[in-house]
């Protein structure tokens, strides 16, 4: 057996299931589940229609590289969204369709991590998406938890990492906008990390699946490839980004996304995927083309989240301490009690399910950065989000 299996920790929602088994939801109240980041807005009709119209594609094997129309559509979208010059990102050399970012975030570690030749670290923010940790362990590497303190805007504190650890780094996962805090990388953050990657020869994998959920239409979050383009790094050396339709287009069940960046890394990832068998079904590819070509539903989606944040913030302000995120659809409040106890009370007394912050983080130097926090996913409809906020306010106000 792969020895990394012995080091895998229970997935956050397995641990949450334990709470649900021992705590009965508040009697007489409908359960409002704000624990999982699964979009609940309707999938746009243009995506569903394209999916249905292409169902005869199930009669054919899809190619690992995907059809050229999809890759070209992705390039067109990325060029427009991240202000790339035409020709920097090409459909043949720089893009691969994937079945959602989750599988790609996991499998990229199997390609770029070489734990046989040396002790290898894979960096990741702390708190983090647990796929990063599992990918590192099953690739034979050791997860390295980058501190993301509140005083640093919940972003990685690069200077807290000793040079000796950077020397062992094979790959670093980043997430901007981040999960769970919704923080966005600055130019300085990208410059510092890319400089370290060049100095110590590691790969950067940017999880950008929340990039299209933001609140100021004038200032969309900058992506890693955009920073590369603006600074003349047009080869995207050592840089990969991963995007998904799950959050952007309310299509988590479509399992559709893409990886883009460094042509050498894309070539290696493609070779791996020809053996892995991760080709996207043809009907999903056609639905994805429809999704990437339409921005109307994406703007409407942002407007729905914007309204929910405004109303929930009005309800909770003064009751709990939290920062309004720059992007994403989570609140990451700090509480007076530990997150597990808060989760149990909210479920048992208010009928609201949230995720304890400690389940998303790991203890380092005796401290779990999520210990007194919970993650609240504002994915339900507006009414249920507001009702949940009112119940939380009333319960937490009682102490």
Buried (B, 14 or more C-beta within 10 A) or exposed (E): EEEBEEBEEEEBEEBBEEBBEEBEBBEEEEBBBBBBBEBBBEBBEBBBEBBEEBEEBEEEEBBBBBBEEBBBBBBBBBBEBBBBEEEBBBBEEBBBBBBBBBBBBBBBBBBBBEBEEEEBBBBBBBBBBBBBBBBBBBBBBBBBBBBBBEEBBBBBBBEEBEEEBBBBBBBBBBBBBBBBBBBBBBEEBBEBBBEBBEEBEBBBBBBBBBBBBBBEEEEBBBBBBBBBBBEEBBBBBBBBBBBBBBBBBBBBEBBBBBBBBBBEBBEBBBEBBEEBEBBBBBBBBBBBBBBBEBEEBBEEBBEBBBEBBEBBEEBBEEBBBBBEBBBBBBBBBBBEEBBBEBBBBBBBBBBBBBBBBBBBBBEEEEEBBBBBBBBBBBBBBBEBBBBBBBBBBEBBEEE
